[in-house]
Amino acid sequence: IGRLVIGQNGILSTPAVSCIIRKIKAAGGIILTASHSPGGPGGEFGVKFEVANGGPAPDIVSDKIYQISKTLEEYAICPDLRVDLSRLGRQEFDLENKFKPFRVEIVDSVDIYLNLLRSIFDFNAIRNLLTGPNQIKIRIDAMNGVMGPYVRRILCDELGAPANSAINCIPLEDFGGQPPDPNLTYATALLEAMRGGEYGFGAAFDADGDRYMILGQNGFFVNASDSLAIIAANLSCIPYFCQMGVRGFGRSMPTSTALDKVAKVMKVPVYETPTGWRYFSNLMDSGRCSLCGEESFGTGSDHLREKDGLWAVLVWLSILAARKQSVEEIVRDHWAKFGRHYYCRFDYEALEPRTAYFIMRDLEALITDKSFSHQQFAVGNNIYSVERTDSFEYIDPVDGTVTKRQGLRIIFSDASRLIFRMSASSHVRATLRIYAESYEKDPSQHNKEPQAVLSPLIAIALKISQIHERTGRKGPTVIT
């Protein structure tokens, strides 16, 4: 390696890394990130490798890196290489190797990414929404991750939002002691501010800027699967898609099927993939997919090969500007047209890995047994008939790669779904996730609390998995 490009003060969002890799045609990129967990001793810290398309390394690359790592016999540490991360520009060093000199370039963390966004959105329309006679007040929480400089420069300086509409914009090593996970469990400061009714639009970002959460006035929550589907249904509000067209949609398997309803009306294909953005990258590189997303508030398009939180927020602001409705009105109109997908995810975190493994092993044996097919479950006044079950397997339509055992699915005759999946976010402790989804077409039934609607399905999930009995837990760690 003869040249490194680093964000000023060592800070770049994950979408910005993808943007720069593609812009300068780099061989790849390395992201040092605490993801959505507290960093430092006792917390999670990861090294992510991005390939030349600006997306996460596919399994074949990660596996090759791992194989090579087992054969390394020595490594060298460069002595006393002092780089001033605050000073923009080129710094050169003689390291006595074939690359002379070794070049380190410190770039403006926001600049290249901002120029890309200018080519995608109608900034004048968004600026008018935030500053015009009918302006909307917004509240944006960077959660003390890397997004502070982006929020201030793009939303405040460029688009005119008041400086005090952005909070927690100073990147902190410990994120201020709160996990920077944009959900109702952790983004409590934003939720309380939105509940006061003063702000019409709220958003929060995770530590590295690739995930987001949307709130409307009075704390109206937009779940991630609905957000993805609403963005898909309103792509005509974005100049980029008016110019490029829409070729297809992608969603991870646990994400609700709300996107599928939109795709059917728009007559575009939907690709159901395992969790992990690398699967979308392959689809986008081949021209099959224009928009994709995951239930964990990762959403993006083929402008990059990473999920992009700020891009998603700008899409929402563009929709608000074009439709001249509130967040809640837009969501309720969407439900009236396409139906509502009640949806929840229940996380059982920090489990002993062997316990979690055996729960999933026994559950797979149970639901894939022929006797489980067409079984009925009666919970209160509800009767659920099993239509099919499987251990999700994905065949990549681009290269034919087969990825197995990506989650257990139970699909009922009324299109309700239960999904069980192990998260691969940590090797020290395990996270087991349960997803529940139920579809309701009748608009008169769209005002219920998701957990109330889904409680019968959750009762079935707990009964067949025995997760509380086998872990000693009384409930999940996080509900989203």
MIVEXZA-28601 format. One record per residue (C-alpha): residue number from 1; chain; x, y, z. Coordinates in steps of 0.1 Angstrom, whole numbers, plus 5000, padded with zeros to 4 digits. Example, Ala and Ser with C-alpha at 12.3 -4.5 7.8 and 13.67 -1.06 7.14 Angstrom:
BEGIN
   n chain east north   up
   1     A 5123  4955 5078
   2     A 5137  4989 5071
This chain:
BEGIN
   n chain east north   up
   1     A 5000  5000 5000
   2     A 5015  5033 4989
   3     A 4988  5057 4998
   4     A 4963  5061 5026
   5     A 4933  5085 5025
   6     A 4920  5094 5060
   7     A 4892  5116 5072
   8     A 4901  5147 5091
   9     A 4906  5140 5128
  10     A 4903  5103 5120
  11     A 4866  5105 5115
  12     A 4846  5093 5085
  13     A 4811  5079 5083
  14     A 4807  5044 5068
  15     A 4788  5059 5038
  16     A 4815  5085 5033
  17     A 4841  5057 5032
  18     A 4821  5040 5005
  19     A 4818  5073 4986
  20     A 4855  5080 4987
  21     A 4866  5045 4977
  22     A 4844  5048 4946
  23     A 4854  5084 4939
  24     A 4892  5079 4939
  25     A 4890  5042 4927
  26     A 4908  5029 4958
  27     A 4917  4993 4961
  28     A 4895  4991 4993
  29     A 4890  5006 5027
  30     A 4894  4998 5064
  31     A 4868  5010 5089
  32     A 4876  5009 5126
  33     A 4843  5010 5143
  34     A 4824  5002 5175
  35     A 4793  4998 5154
  36     A 4762  5001 5177
  37     A 4780  4990 5208
  38     A 4799  5009 5234
  39     A 4836  5010 5224
  40     A 4867  5005 5245
  41     A 4876  4979 5271
  42     A 4847  4955 5276
  43     A 4829  4969 5246
  44     A 4827  4958 5210
  45     A 4853  4970 5185
  46     A 4855  4958 5149
  47     A 4876  4961 5118
  48     A 4855  4961 5086
  49     A 4871  4957 5052
  50     A 4855  4974 5022
  51     A 4863  4962 4987
  52     A 4869  4983 4956
  53     A 4832  4988 4949
  54     A 4829  5005 4983
  55     A 4809  4977 4998
  56     A 4815  4952 5026
  57     A 4839  4924 5017
  58     A 4819  4893 5004
  59     A 4823  4860 5022
  60     A 4849  4848 4996
  61     A 4872  4877 5004
  62     A 4867  4875 5042
  63     A 4874  4837 5041
  64     A 4906  4843 5021
  65     A 4918  4869 5045
  66     A 4912  4845 5074
  67     A 4930  4817 5056
  68     A 4960  4840 5049
  69     A 4960  4851 5086
  70     A 4967  4815 5097
  71     A 4999  4813 5077
  72     A 5015  4846 5087
  73     A 5049  4841 5103
  74     A 5059  4877 5111
  75     A 5047  4913 5108
  76     A 5065  4946 5109
  77     A 5055  4978 5128
  78     A 5065  5011 5113
  79     A 5086  5030 5138
  80     A 5073  5064 5150
  81     A 5051  5073 5120
  82     A 5035  5105 5132
  83     A 5005  5117 5112
  84     A 4988  5150 5120
  85     A 4951  5139 5115
  86     A 4939  5175 5119
  87     A 4958  5190 5090
  88     A 4942  5187 5056
  89     A 4965  5178 5027
  90     A 4993  5154 5018
  91     A 5019  5141 5042
  92     A 5048  5120 5029
  93     A 5071  5096 5046
  94     A 5101  5075 5035
  95     A 5095  5040 5048
  96     A 5123  5024 5027
  97     A 5099  5002 5007
  98     A 5091  5001 4970
  99     A 5065  5028 4974
 100     A 5086  5060 4977
 101     A 5074  5081 4993
 102     A 5046  5066 5014
 103     A 5018  5091 5011
 104     A 4990  5099 5037
 105     A 4963  5123 5026
 106     A 4940  5139 5051
 107     A 4907  5149 5035
 108     A 4876  5169 5045
 109     A 4854  5142 5060
 110     A 4822  5157 5046
 111     A 4832  5174 5014
 112     A 4832  5145 4988
 113     A 4801  5129 5003
 114     A 4782  5162 5003
 115     A 4790  5167 4966
 116     A 4775  5133 4959
 117     A 4743  5142 4978
 118     A 4740  5174 4958
 119     A 4738  5153 4926
 120     A 4710  5131 4941
 121     A 4686  5155 4958
 122     A 4668  5188 4951
 123     A 4686  5208 4978
 124     A 4665  5238 4971
 125     A 4632  5219 4978
 126     A 4647  5207 5011
 127     A 4661  5241 5020
 128     A 4626  5256 5014
 129     A 4611  5230 5037
 130     A 4635  5239 5065
 131     A 4636  5277 5060
 132     A 4605  5288 5039
 133     A 4572  5303 5051
 134     A 4558  5269 5060
 135     A 4590  5256 5074
 136     A 4591  5224 5095
 137     A 4611  5223 5127
 138     A 4635  5194 5129
 139     A 4655  5177 5157
 140     A 4685  5156 5147
 141     A 4705  5134 5172
 142     A 4740  5124 5162
 143     A 4742  5103 5194
 144     A 4779  5115 5199
 145     A 4791  5093 5170
 146     A 4808  5104 5138
 147     A 4777  5120 5123
 148     A 4781  5154 5142
 149     A 4802  5171 5114
 150     A 4779  5158 5087
 151     A 4747  5169 5104
 152     A 4761  5204 5111
 153     A 4776  5209 5077
 154     A 4748  5194 5055
 155     A 4716  5200 5074
 156     A 4725  5232 5092
 157     A 4751  5250 5071
 158     A 4740  5238 5037
 159     A 4702  5233 5041
 160     A 4695  5260 5067
 161     A 4683  5241 5097
 162     A 4689  5261 5129
 163     A 4721  5251 5147
 164     A 4701  5242 5179
 165     A 4681  5216 5159
 166     A 4712  5193 5160
 167     A 4721  5176 5193
 168     A 4748  5154 5206
 169     A 4771  5164 5176
 170     A 4804  5161 5194
 171     A 4820  5126 5186
 172     A 4829  5110 5219
 173     A 4850  5079 5224
 174     A 4824  5064 5248
 175     A 4794  5080 5230
 176     A 4785  5098 5262
 177     A 4779  5065 5280
 178     A 4749  5056 5259
 179     A 4749  5030 5231
 180     A 4745  5050 5199
 181     A 4718  5027 5186
 182     A 4690  5047 5168
 183     A 4659  5030 5183
 184     A 4632  5038 5209
 185     A 4653  5020 5237
 186     A 4684  5042 5234
 187     A 4674  5074 5216
 188     A 4654  5086 5246
 189     A 4665  5122 5245
 190     A 4652  5126 5209
 191     A 4620  5107 5218
 192     A 4612  5130 5247
 193     A 4619  5161 5226
 194     A 4596  5149 5199
 195     A 4568  5140 5223
 196     A 4566  5177 5232
 197     A 4550  5185 5198
 198     A 4574  5214 5190
 199     A 4592  5195 5162
 200     A 4576  5180 5131
 201     A 4605  5157 5121
 202     A 4631  5139 5141
 203     A 4660  5116 5133
 204     A 4688  5098 5150
 205     A 4720  5081 5137
 206     A 4741  5053 5149
 207     A 4779  5056 5157
 208     A 4792  5052 5121
 209     A 4763  5069 5102
 210     A 4749  5040 5082
 211     A 4717  5035 5102
 212     A 4689  5059 5113
 213     A 4655  5063 5130
 214     A 4626  5085 5119
 215     A 4601  5101 5143
 216     A 4572  5124 5135
 217     A 4555  5150 5156
 218     A 4545  5140 5191
 219     A 4569  5111 5189
 220     A 4552  5092 5161
 221     A 4575  5062 5154
 222     A 4582  5050 5119
 223     A 4594  5014 5120
 224     A 4623  5005 5097
 225     A 4604  4982 5074
 226     A 4576  5008 5069
 227     A 4603  5035 5062
 228     A 4618  5013 5035
 229     A 4584  5007 5019
 230     A 4574  5043 5021
 231     A 4607  5054 5005
 232     A 4601  5029 4977
 233     A 4566  5042 4971
 234     A 4578  5078 4968
 235     A 4610  5075 4948
 236     A 4595  5099 4922
 237     A 4603  5127 4948
 238     A 4640  5122 4942
 239     A 4657  5136 4911
 240     A 4682  5107 4911
 241     A 4656  5081 4906
 242     A 4636  5101 4880
 243     A 4668  5101 4860
 244     A 4681  5066 4867
 245     A 4649  5047 4869
 246     A 4640  5019 4893
 247     A 4652  4984 4884
 248     A 4645  4964 4916
 249     A 4642  4963 4953
 250     A 4661  4943 4979
 251     A 4653  4935 5016
 252     A 4669  4912 5041
 253     A 4647  4881 5049
 254     A 4637  4892 5085
 255     A 4626  4926 5072
 256     A 4588  4928 5069
 257     A 4571  4922 5035
 258     A 4558  4957 5034
 259     A 4583  4964 5006
 260     A 4569  4935 4985
 261     A 4534  4951 4984
 262     A 4549  4983 4969
 263     A 4570  4964 4944
 264     A 4540  4945 4932
 265     A 4522  4977 4924
 266     A 4553  4992 4908
 267     A 4559  4960 4889
 268     A 4596  4957 4899
 269     A 4613  4925 4913
 270     A 4621  4921 4950
 271     A 4652  4902 4961
 272     A 4650  4886 4996
 273     A 4686  4882 5009
 274     A 4703  4871 5041
 275     A 4711  4899 5066
 276     A 4743  4917 5055
 277     A 4748  4945 5030
 278     A 4773  4926 5009
 279     A 4744  4906 4994
 280     A 4728  4939 4982
 281     A 4762  4951 4967
 282     A 4763  4921 4943
 283     A 4727  4929 4931
 284     A 4735  4966 4927
 285     A 4767  4960 4908
 286     A 4748  4938 4883
 287     A 4722  4965 4878
 288     A 4694  4944 4894
 289     A 4687  4966 4925
 290     A 4681  5003 4930
 291     A 4669  5004 4966
 292     A 4674  4981 4995
 293     A 4671  4979 5032
 294     A 4671  4960 5065
 295     A 4648  4960 5095
 296     A 4676  4974 5117
 297     A 4672  5008 5100
 298     A 4698  5003 5073
 299     A 4685  5017 5040
 300     A 4704  5027 5009
 301     A 4704  5028 4971
 302     A 4728  5021 4943
 303     A 4744  5056 4947
 304     A 4768  5037 4971
 305     A 4774  5002 4983
 306     A 4767  5008 5019
 307     A 4736  5016 5039
 308     A 4734  5054 5043
 309     A 4715  5070 5073
 310     A 4718  5106 5062
 311     A 4708  5098 5026
 312     A 4676  5081 5041
 313     A 4668  5112 5062
 314     A 4672  5135 5031
 315     A 4648  5111 5012
 316     A 4623  5116 5040
 317     A 4627  5154 5039
 318     A 4623  5153 5002
 319     A 4590  5134 5005
 320     A 4578  5158 5032
 321     A 4586  5187 5008
 322     A 4569  5172 4978
 323     A 4538  5159 4995
 324     A 4533  5187 5020
 325     A 4521  5163 5046
 326     A 4533  5154 5081
 327     A 4553  5122 5088
 328     A 4522  5106 5104
 329     A 4499  5115 5075
 330     A 4523  5100 5050
 331     A 4526  5068 5070
 332     A 4488  5065 5075
 333     A 4481  5072 5038
 334     A 4506  5044 5030
 335     A 4489  5020 5053
 336     A 4455  5029 5038
 337     A 4468  5021 5003
 338     A 4490  4991 5009
 339     A 4478  4977 5043
 340     A 4497  4978 5076
 341     A 4524  4953 5085
 342     A 4525  4950 5123
 343     A 4561  4942 5131
 344     A 4584  4938 5161
 345     A 4619  4924 5168
 346     A 4628  4910 5202
 347     A 4665  4907 5211
 348     A 4679  4884 5237
 349     A 4714  4898 5241
 350     A 4745  4885 5258
 351     A 4735  4849 5258
 352     A 4760  4821 5265
 353     A 4769  4810 5229
 354     A 4764  4773 5236
 355     A 4730  4778 5250
 356     A 4719  4799 5221
 357     A 4733  4774 5196
 358     A 4714  4745 5212
 359     A 4682  4765 5212
 360     A 4685  4772 5175
 361     A 4695  4736 5168
 362     A 4665  4721 5186
 363     A 4641  4746 5171
 364     A 4653  4738 5136
 365     A 4647  4701 5142
 366     A 4612  4708 5156
 367     A 4599  4731 5128
 368     A 4615  4712 5099
 369     A 4599  4679 5110
 370     A 4571  4669 5088
 371     A 4547  4667 5117
 372     A 4551  4704 5123
 373     A 4537  4713 5089
 374     A 4500  4723 5089
 375     A 4500  4724 5127
 376     A 4475  4748 5143
 377     A 4482  4770 5173
 378     A 4452  4785 5193
 379     A 4461  4816 5213
 380     A 4430  4833 5229
 381     A 4406  4839 5200
 382     A 4433  4835 5174
 383     A 4441  4804 5154
 384     A 4473  4802 5134
 385     A 4478  4775 5108
 386     A 4513  4767 5097
 387     A 4517  4769 5059
 388     A 4554  4763 5056
 389     A 4587  4764 5075
 390     A 4623  4764 5065
 391     A 4659  4773 5073
 392     A 4664  4802 5050
 393     A 4688  4796 5021
 394     A 4699  4822 4995
 395     A 4711  4815 4960
 396     A 4728  4847 4946
 397     A 4712  4854 4912
 398     A 4745  4870 4901
 399     A 4771  4844 4908
 400     A 4751  4814 4920
 401     A 4768  4814 4955
 402     A 4747  4795 4980
 403     A 4744  4808 5016
 404     A 4727  4784 5040
 405     A 4712  4785 5075
 406     A 4704  4822 5076
 407     A 4674  4820 5100
 408     A 4644  4798 5108
 409     A 4611  4808 5093
 410     A 4575  4799 5102
 411     A 4550  4813 5077
 412     A 4513  4810 5086
 413     A 4483  4808 5062
 414     A 4473  4844 5070
 415     A 4508  4856 5058
 416     A 4519  4861 5094
 417     A 4555  4852 5100
 418     A 4578  4842 5129
 419     A 4616  4843 5123
 420     A 4644  4832 5146
 421     A 4679  4843 5139
 422     A 4713  4843 5156
 423     A 4731  4876 5152
 424     A 4768  4874 5141
 425     A 4777  4907 5158
 426     A 4799  4892 5185
 427     A 4819  4861 5192
 428     A 4820  4866 5229
 429     A 4783  4866 5237
 430     A 4754  4856 5215
 431     A 4723  4875 5205
 432     A 4692  4856 5195
 433     A 4665  4876 5177
 434     A 4628  4868 5173
 435     A 4609  4887 5146
 436     A 4571  4887 5144
 437     A 4550  4901 5116
 438     A 4512  4903 5109
 439     A 4494  4919 5080
 440     A 4462  4939 5083
 441     A 4444  4953 5053
 442     A 4415  4969 5070
 443     A 4422  5006 5078
 444     A 4399  5006 5108
 445     A 4424  4981 5124
 446     A 4455  5003 5118
 447     A 4455  5021 5152
 448     A 4466  4992 5174
 449     A 4498  4988 5193
 450     A 4521  4964 5175
 451     A 4530  4944 5206
 452     A 4493  4939 5213
 453     A 4486  4926 5178
 454     A 4516  4904 5178
 455     A 4513  4890 5213
 456     A 4497  4857 5201
 457     A 4525  4852 5177
 458     A 4551  4859 5204
 459     A 4534  4834 5227
 460     A 4538  4808 5200
 461     A 4575  4817 5196
 462     A 4582  4815 5233
 463     A 4564  4782 5236
 464     A 4582  4764 5208
 465     A 4616  4779 5215
 466     A 4615  4776 5253
 467     A 4639  4805 5253
 468     A 4629  4818 5288
 469     A 4632  4784 5304
 470     A 4665  4776 5288
 471     A 4682  4810 5294
 472     A 4666  4820 5327
 473     A 4655  4852 5311
 474     A 4621  4868 5318
 475     A 4620  4887 5286
 476     A 4641  4903 5258
 477     A 4669  4928 5263
 478     A 4657  4951 5236
 479     A 4624  4954 5217
 480     A 4623  4974 5184
